Amino acid sequence: MAIRIGIPRALAYYSFFPQWKTFFEELGAEVVLSPPTNKHIVNEGIRDTVTDACIPIKVYHGHVASLADKADYLFVPRIAGLDADATLCPKFLGLPEMIRASVKGIPPLLSPRLDVRDGRFAPVKAWIKTASLLGAGYRQALSAYRKSVKAGQYYEGLLASRILPEEAMPLVDKWTASLRSEEKARRSDARRSTASARASSAQTLEPHNSGIRLAVVGYPYMIYDDFINCGLLNALKRLGAAIVTPEMIPARERQAQAKKQPKYLFWYYSNQVMRAVYYFFQENMVDGVIHLTAFACGPDAMVDKLLELDCHKHGRIPYLSLCLDEHTGRAGIITRLEAFTDMLVRKRGGKR
Ligand code: SF4
């Protein structure tokens, strides 16, 4: 029977799941994903987490608890550096220790330290070491790593084509399945798959009746977890807004905006948010900015104010900050979204 690797559907899942899944499946393991966030998962997370944690960390604990009896190992990486400029917040750095100390009765953790600042080959070494814990040899591990990187790149391309993560992931599955088959079929299938992804992106994000274009910014695990954000993306679509998010900007375009930052922030995801917003301003892409911030998030205390000031500086672009935690109610969010979009429609001289 294949080894079962449990992956919590939270935090960096939204950035890296296709890559991680490909890696473990190439090693012959079965990947078990926790269900979408729900009330039970949130309650389990609140029970297990230290009290001053932010909602994404509480939710992560709940997802871990939901996998306790369903996997042989849990994949809880220590993601410490994703580029040369920054690290991640302390909760990401201490995630394996937090989980071991707080959630009882869970299987052993696989917790490679992933930090590109440790050297060019550090990530690949960390992945090969992880593979060796599962009994894989060097060649198999290296091959799995290379395929996983390609899957990750393909996924990023889909997100940049304005596909939302949960819609993009099955497309990556399809693509990796095609990679496993014969070479000729692989090439044509990848082309078809990309083309259909682009077509579907047009459907997903074309402006609706209001003509309003909104940037929804924040950490991917806030933007794409429908339970945490009370279904915000769908609510905005129902209100007729076209939406862009940081992941819909190709990584190289975001990186090109780094020079506009007076000072780099310490945190990777925070830099991505700032750079995406600079890109939206540069391309005149949005009528307003909505920032999803987590109550008790240290980095966001700074990012939220910087975004507000930047919106003011760039032509007083309307800015709405929504601070979320486990007590956030759907009605309160919808009311504020309605007020914000109504104000934008009037600003454009239109009527609801
Ligand atoms: S960056 Fe903020 S929201 Fe994200 S895990 Fe750290 S404290 Fe929580």
Residues whose N, C-alpha, C, O or C-beta is under 5 A from the ligand:
A	BS01	SF4	C54 P56 C89 K91 A294 A296 C297 G298 P299
